[in-house]
Amino acid sequence: MVVWKEFIGLGLYEIIPGFALSALAIVLVSLFDRAPSDSMAARFAKAEQAYADARDGC
């Protein structure tokens, strides 16, 4: 973030634009990437159900 510190200089810490750009990159990659496979979706659903069961058991 040398460019931010030297050229923009709005008094913000370097972590703020770094966080924003990282979040933007995550969103863009997830939008342009292919959908998860059926086996991955089933695995996620199984894990989500196990979490819900454990949470309800407390």
Summary of the structure (lengths in Angstrom):
residues: 58
radius of gyration: 19.5
end to end distance: 44.9
largest distance: 54.4
contacts: 96
relative contact order: 0.07
helix: 76%
strand: 0%
